[in-house]
Amino acid sequence: MKKKIMSTLSLILSLCFLFCGTINAEETSLKQVDGSYLTNQEKAEASTEKDDIARGDHLMDGSCTISKAGIGKIYVYGQTTAHHTVDKVEVIVYVEKYNAKTDKWDMVDVFTKESKDSNYVSFGKRINVERGTYYRVRSDHFVTKGKEFEETYCFTDGIMID
């Protein structure tokens, strides 16, 4: 009985090591360009909260998202949150396309939205893009309270658009 249990546990552990090794090998084979991995995901998200870049006296966090929204379409989103009501909260969302020739990200479009006397602002838009390449979103987040100004940023991984 003990041999059968040990044999079963051994098999389970072997499969677990094999599966975990496959995931790590796949993750390390992804190409990285300016901090973003080129992936085949349906969606990519980033947040300043995760890296603890923000956390000012007024600025709480910011985030951005890119997702597939149909053939040759993406949905981009960005948001900024303050700890409390401030004079101005702003988000700038940059849409960037991977350029294989230069191995860099080229800006395709930019969108800005601000809100006064608030603690939150967000922006989202569905846009048409060229198929067969990678896109990512980068966002800047700003808060103004009196003469004080706080800012942070984040960016997603790149996703292949079909």
C-alpha positions, 0 to 999 in steps of 0.5 A: 500500500505504501509503495502504491501511495509513494508511486502515485505521489512520485508521478504527481510530483514529476508531472508538476515539475514537468509542467512548471518547467514548461511554463518557465521555458515559455516565459523566458522565450518571449521577446522583450522590447522596452520593458514589454513582452511581445505576446499572443494574449487577448488582453494586457494590463498594467498598474502603477499600484503593482510596482508601487511607483505612485503613492504620493500625497494626492496620487493613489494609482493609475492603470492601463489596458489594451484588448482585442476588440474584433478583427483589426480592432483594439480597445484601449483604456486608462485611469487615474485615481487620487486619494481624495478630491483634487484640483485636477486629475488627468490620464494620457493614453498612448497607443504604440505599435511595435516596429520590427525594423527598429526594434522599438515602439512607435506612437500611433495615437494619443488620447488625453482626458482630465477631470477637475475637482474630482478624485478619478478620471478614465478614458476608453476607446475602440480603434482600428489598427493594422493587423499582423503586428503587436500593439501596447498601451502606455499611460501617464497619470497626473494629479494637481492640488494647489501648487503640488503636482504628482505624476506616474506612468505604466505600460502593458505588454504587447499583444498581436492583433489579427 
